[in-house]
Amino acid sequence: MTQPYYIQFVLAFLASLGFAVVFNCPKKACFTSGIGGGFAWVIYVYIYLKTMNEVLGIFVASLFAAAFSRFFSYRHMEPSTVFLLPGVIPLVPGSTMYHTMKGILDSNIFETFMEATKALKVAGVIAIAIMIVFVLPYSYFAIGKQKKPRF
């Protein structure tokens, strides 16, 4: 996490954009999905560096990604998942899950328990943040002008 924020934004943007393409998102929503993932990652890094609390950073960044997805689903008239899934991809604890499996294969009970606990904590925080935002009425995110669908 020693790179400047703009480099981290670009890398997270590319990861989210790549996932949006693999996820087969509509072409008009791919770029926006990538932007959501980039900003979510930068928010996580900023909060983590200020508080040294990884779970708090993931929680706030997940709140942002969920709110971003609800707002742009209204604007682009697309399902929220089109923007949500690529937006939270940079926050998913992939390396932690890898270390959990490595600990299982190496029969290292302590490492397995520590990494599994951390992975479950982070995954749970992401899920809770998404639930908090998605419980709010849709009208909270109906800000601005809705784009007309082209049929």
C-alpha positions in Angstrom: 0.0 0.0 0.0 2.9 2.3 -0.6 1.8 3.4 -4.1 0.0 6.7 -4.5 -3.8 6.7 -4.4 -4.1 7.4 -8.2 -2.1 4.3 -9.1 -4.1 2.2 -6.7 -7.3 3.6 -8.2 -6.2 2.7 -11.7 -5.3 -0.9 -10.7 -8.6 -1.4 -8.8 -10.5 0.1 -11.7 -8.8 -2.3 -14.1 -9.6 -5.3 -11.9 -13.2 -4.2 -11.5 -13.6 -3.5 -15.2 -12.1 -6.9 -16.0 -14.5 -8.6 -13.7 -17.4 -6.6 -15.2 -16.4 -7.8 -18.7 -16.1 -11.4 -17.5 -19.4 -11.0 -15.6 -20.9 -9.9 -19.0 -22.2 -6.6 -17.8 -23.9 -4.3 -20.3 -21.3 -2.3 -22.2 -22.7 1.0 -21.1 -22.3 0.0 -17.4 -18.8 -1.6 -17.5 -16.9 1.7 -17.2 -19.1 2.9 -14.3 -18.7 -0.5 -12.6 -14.9 -0.1 -12.8 -15.1 3.4 -11.3 -17.1 2.1 -8.4 -14.5 -0.6 -7.6 -11.6 1.9 -7.9 -13.2 4.3 -5.5 -14.2 1.6 -3.1 -10.5 0.4 -3.0 -9.2 3.9 -2.4 -11.7 4.5 0.4 -10.6 1.2 2.0 -6.9 2.1 1.8 -7.4 5.6 3.1 -9.4 4.5 6.1 -7.1 1.6 6.8 -4.0 3.8 6.8 -5.7 6.4 9.0 -7.1 4.0 11.6 -5.1 0.8 11.1 -8.4 -1.1 11.3 -8.9 -3.3 8.2 -12.4 -4.3 9.1 -13.6 -0.7 9.5 -12.0 0.2 6.1 -13.7 -2.8 4.4 -17.0 -1.9 6.0 -17.0 1.8 4.9 -15.8 0.9 1.4 -18.5 -1.8 1.1 -21.1 0.8 2.2 -19.9 3.1 -0.5 -19.9 0.3 -3.2 -23.5 -0.6 -2.3 -24.7 3.0 -2.3 -22.8 3.6 -5.6 -24.5 0.5 -7.1 -28.0 1.6 -6.0 -27.5 5.2 -7.3 -26.2 4.1 -10.7 -28.8 1.3 -11.1 -31.3 4.1 -10.9 -29.4 6.3 -13.3 -28.7 3.7 -15.9 -31.9 1.6 -15.4 -29.9 -1.6 -14.8 -30.0 -4.1 -11.9 -27.9 -3.1 -8.9 -25.8 -6.2 -9.1 -24.3 -5.0 -12.4 -22.5 -2.3 -10.4 -22.3 -4.0 -7.0 -20.3 -7.2 -7.8 -17.5 -5.4 -9.7 -17.5 -2.7 -7.1 -16.8 -5.1 -4.2 -14.3 -7.4 -6.1 -11.2 -5.4 -4.9 -12.4 -5.8 -1.3 -12.9 -9.6 -1.3 -10.3 -11.3 0.9 -8.8 -13.5 -1.7 -5.3 -13.8 -0.3 -6.7 -14.5 3.2 -8.7 -17.4 1.8 -5.6 -18.6 -0.1 -3.6 -18.6 3.2 -6.4 -20.5 4.9 -6.3 -23.2 2.3 -2.5 -23.3 2.5 -2.6 -23.7 6.2 -5.1 -26.6 5.8 -2.8 -28.3 3.3 0.3 -27.7 5.5 -1.6 -29.0 8.6 -0.9 -25.7 10.3 -3.9 -25.4 12.6 -2.9 -22.0 14.1 -2.4 -20.3 10.7 -5.6 -21.9 9.3 -7.7 -20.7 12.3 -6.2 -17.1 12.2 -6.7 -16.7 8.4 -10.1 -18.3 8.4 -11.3 -16.1 11.2 -10.0 -13.0 9.3 -11.6 -14.1 6.0 -15.0 -14.7 7.7 -14.8 -11.4 9.5 -14.1 -9.5 6.2 -16.7 -11.4 4.2 -19.3 -10.9 7.0 -18.6 -7.1 7.1 -19.0 -6.9 3.3 -22.4 -8.7 3.5 -23.6 -6.6 6.5 -22.7 -3.3 4.7 -24.5 -4.4 1.6 -27.6 -5.4 3.6 -27.6 -2.0 5.4 -27.7 -0.1 2.1 -30.1 -2.4 0.4 -32.6 -2.2 3.2 -33.0 1.5 2.6 -35.9 2.5 0.3 -35.0 2.8 -3.4 -36.2 6.4 -3.4 -33.2 7.5 -1.3 -31.0 6.8 -4.4 -33.2 8.5 -6.9 -31.0 11.6 -7.2 -30.6 13.4 -10.4 -32.0 12.6 -13.8 -32.8 9.1 -14.9 -31.6 8.2 -18.3 -34.2 7.1 -20.8 -33.9 3.5 -22.0 -33.3 3.0 -25.7 -35.5 0.2 -27.0 
